[in-house]
Amino acid sequence: MLVLTRSSNAGVQIGDDIEVVVLEIKGDTVKLGFSAPRSVRILRSEIAEQISSENQNSAVRTASLNNIAFPALEATS
């Protein structure tokens, strides 16, 4: 992990397309601004973890549904 010290209004460039700027510092809270193409998904860590957990739970439920045996249906004429 790269650790940098930045003051208010100072930024960090990531690759050619992403910039992170420190907008405000109040006590132990830092407000960040992100500039990135729309194709880049930017999420808070806790939201990304929640999505990952929900996806894993959904995969487990789907896998358990695949193990259910359904009785064969007879065709009626």
C-alpha positions as CSV (number, residue, x, y, z in Angstrom):
1,M,0.0,0.0,0.0
2,L,1.3,3.4,-0.9
3,V,0.8,6.0,1.9
4,L,0.9,9.7,1.0
5,T,0.5,12.8,3.1
6,R,-1.6,15.5,1.3
7,S,-2.9,18.8,2.4
8,S,-6.3,20.3,1.5
9,N,-6.7,20.9,-2.2
10,A,-3.8,18.6,-3.0
11,G,-4.4,15.7,-5.3
12,V,-3.1,12.3,-6.5
13,Q,-3.2,11.1,-10.1
14,I,-3.8,7.4,-10.7
15,G,-2.9,6.4,-14.2
16,D,-4.0,8.8,-16.9
17,D,-7.7,9.0,-16.1
18,I,-8.2,9.1,-12.4
19,E,-7.5,12.0,-9.9
20,V,-8.3,12.0,-6.2
21,V,-8.3,15.5,-4.5
22,V,-8.4,16.3,-0.8
23,L,-11.3,18.8,-0.7
24,E,-11.6,19.4,3.1
25,I,-10.2,18.2,6.4
26,K,-12.3,18.6,9.5
27,G,-10.9,16.9,12.6
28,D,-10.6,13.2,11.8
29,T,-12.8,13.4,8.7
30,V,-11.4,13.9,5.2
31,K,-13.6,14.9,2.2
32,L,-12.3,13.5,-1.1
33,G,-13.2,14.3,-4.6
34,F,-12.8,11.8,-7.5
35,S,-12.4,12.5,-11.2
36,A,-12.7,9.4,-13.3
37,P,-14.3,8.1,-16.5
38,R,-18.0,7.0,-16.0
39,S,-16.8,3.4,-16.8
40,V,-14.8,3.3,-13.5
41,R,-16.9,2.2,-10.6
42,I,-16.1,4.1,-7.4
43,L,-17.6,2.7,-4.2
44,R,-17.0,3.2,-0.5
45,S,-15.3,0.1,1.0
46,E,-18.3,-0.8,3.2
47,I,-20.6,-0.7,0.2
48,A,-18.2,-2.8,-1.9
49,E,-18.0,-5.4,0.9
50,Q,-21.8,-5.5,1.2
51,I,-22.3,-6.1,-2.5
52,S,-19.7,-8.8,-2.5
53,S,-21.4,-10.5,0.5
54,E,-24.8,-10.3,-1.1
55,N,-23.4,-11.8,-4.4
56,Q,-21.8,-14.7,-2.4
57,N,-25.1,-15.3,-0.6
58,S,-27.0,-15.3,-3.8
59,A,-24.6,-17.7,-5.4
60,V,-25.1,-20.1,-2.5
61,R,-28.9,-19.9,-2.7
62,T,-28.7,-20.5,-6.5
63,A,-26.5,-23.5,-6.0
64,S,-28.8,-25.0,-3.4
65,L,-31.8,-24.5,-5.8
66,N,-29.9,-26.4,-8.5
67,N,-29.9,-29.4,-6.2
68,I,-33.7,-29.6,-5.9
69,A,-35.3,-32.6,-7.7
70,F,-38.5,-31.8,-9.5
71,P,-40.9,-34.6,-10.4
72,A,-41.3,-35.3,-14.0
73,L,-44.5,-33.9,-15.5
74,E,-46.6,-36.1,-17.7
75,A,-47.9,-34.7,-20.9
76,T,-51.7,-34.7,-21.2
77,S,-53.5,-34.7,-24.5
